[in-house]
Amino acid sequence: MFLGADKLIFENAKSQRNNPTYAETILWGYLRHRPFGHKFRRQHPISIYIADFYCHSLKLIIEVDGKIHDNPLVLEHDTERQKNLENEGIKFLRFKNAEVEKELELVILAIENFIINHPAISLV
């Protein structure tokens, strides 16, 4: 579930959990209630990365990106990170802060459509 994340990653994740963005707080208000019975974790350490939200039963990362992610260098890092984690069988949904803040219903609909159309993995 953590793909070898080290102590520093766990410490950074804890710090980020204690300082969420406004958009992350809004989305967590929905995800914390276990949509369709799936548990999501926020600021979850995985390998050398920290996922904004992670659901192990779906092998799904949900990222909420601010304007910094429009920067070409950050975008390049995001692309490489996503590719590395997709190679581990993890799927991604990405939303911009503005989408979460202004169009939460559409974000929730996209998440629910993903959950309905992607069966959970066996955790046994």
C-alpha positions as CSV (number, residue, x, y, z in Angstrom):
1,M,0.0,0.0,0.0
2,F,2.9,2.4,0.6
3,L,5.3,0.9,-2.0
4,G,8.4,1.4,0.2
5,A,7.7,5.0,1.3
6,D,10.4,6.0,3.8
7,K,10.1,7.9,7.1
8,L,10.7,11.3,5.6
9,I,7.8,10.8,3.2
10,F,5.5,9.8,6.1
11,E,6.6,13.0,8.0
12,N,5.9,15.2,5.0
13,A,2.6,13.6,4.4
14,K,1.6,14.2,8.1
15,S,2.6,17.9,7.7
16,Q,0.5,18.2,4.5
17,R,-2.5,16.5,6.2
18,N,-2.2,19.2,8.9
19,N,-2.2,22.0,6.3
20,P,-4.7,21.1,3.5
21,T,-5.6,23.5,0.7
22,Y,-9.1,24.8,0.7
23,A,-10.0,22.6,-2.3
24,E,-8.6,19.5,-0.5
25,T,-10.7,20.3,2.5
26,I,-13.8,20.5,0.4
27,L,-13.1,17.3,-1.4
28,W,-12.2,15.5,1.8
29,G,-15.7,16.5,3.2
30,Y,-17.1,14.1,0.5
31,L,-14.4,11.4,0.4
32,R,-14.2,10.9,4.2
33,H,-17.7,9.4,4.1
34,R,-16.4,6.4,2.2
35,P,-18.3,6.7,-1.1
36,F,-19.8,3.3,-2.1
37,G,-18.0,1.8,0.9
38,H,-14.5,2.7,-0.3
39,K,-12.0,4.1,2.2
40,F,-9.9,7.1,1.1
41,R,-6.8,8.3,2.8
42,R,-5.6,11.9,2.5
43,Q,-2.0,12.8,1.9
44,H,-1.0,9.2,1.6
45,P,2.6,8.2,1.2
46,I,3.3,5.9,-1.7
47,S,6.8,5.1,-2.9
48,I,8.7,8.5,-3.1
49,Y,5.4,10.4,-3.6
50,I,2.5,11.7,-1.6
51,A,-1.0,11.3,-3.1
52,D,-3.6,13.9,-2.2
53,F,-6.2,11.1,-1.8
54,Y,-5.7,7.4,-2.2
55,C,-8.1,4.5,-2.2
56,H,-6.3,1.1,-1.9
57,S,-9.4,-1.0,-2.8
58,L,-9.7,0.9,-6.1
59,K,-5.9,1.5,-6.5
60,L,-7.0,5.1,-7.3
61,I,-5.2,8.4,-6.6
62,I,-7.2,11.6,-6.8
63,E,-5.1,14.7,-7.2
64,V,-6.3,18.3,-6.7
65,D,-4.0,20.6,-8.5
66,G,-3.4,24.3,-7.9
67,K,-2.0,26.8,-10.3
68,I,1.6,25.7,-9.6
69,H,0.8,22.6,-11.6
70,D,0.4,24.7,-14.8
71,N,4.2,25.4,-14.6
72,P,5.9,23.3,-17.3
73,L,8.5,21.9,-14.8
74,V,5.9,20.9,-12.3
75,L,3.7,19.5,-15.1
76,E,6.7,17.4,-16.3
77,H,7.3,16.1,-12.8
78,D,3.5,15.3,-12.4
79,T,3.6,13.4,-15.7
80,E,6.6,11.3,-14.7
81,R,5.2,10.7,-11.2
82,Q,1.8,9.6,-12.7
83,K,3.5,7.3,-15.2
84,N,5.6,5.7,-12.5
85,L,2.6,5.0,-10.3
86,E,0.5,3.8,-13.2
87,N,3.2,1.2,-13.9
88,E,2.3,-0.1,-10.4
89,G,-1.3,-0.5,-11.5
90,I,-2.6,2.7,-9.9
91,K,-5.2,4.8,-11.7
92,F,-5.5,8.6,-11.5
93,L,-8.2,11.2,-11.4
94,R,-7.0,14.8,-11.6
95,F,-9.0,17.9,-10.8
96,K,-8.1,21.6,-10.6
97,N,-8.7,23.5,-7.4
98,A,-11.2,25.7,-9.2
99,E,-13.2,22.6,-10.3
100,V,-13.5,21.4,-6.7
101,E,-14.3,24.8,-5.4
102,K,-16.8,25.8,-8.0
103,E,-18.1,22.6,-9.6
104,L,-18.0,20.1,-6.8
105,E,-21.1,18.3,-8.0
106,L,-19.3,17.5,-11.3
107,V,-16.2,16.4,-9.5
108,I,-18.3,14.0,-7.3
109,L,-20.1,12.7,-10.4
110,A,-16.7,11.9,-12.1
111,I,-15.5,10.1,-8.9
112,E,-18.7,8.1,-8.6
113,N,-18.6,7.2,-12.3
114,F,-15.1,5.9,-11.8
115,I,-16.0,3.9,-8.8
116,I,-19.1,2.3,-10.5
117,N,-17.1,1.5,-13.7
118,H,-13.9,0.1,-12.0
119,P,-14.3,-2.9,-9.7
120,A,-12.3,-3.0,-6.5
121,I,-9.3,-5.2,-6.1
122,S,-9.2,-8.0,-3.7
123,L,-7.5,-7.0,-0.5
124,V,-7.1,-10.6,0.8
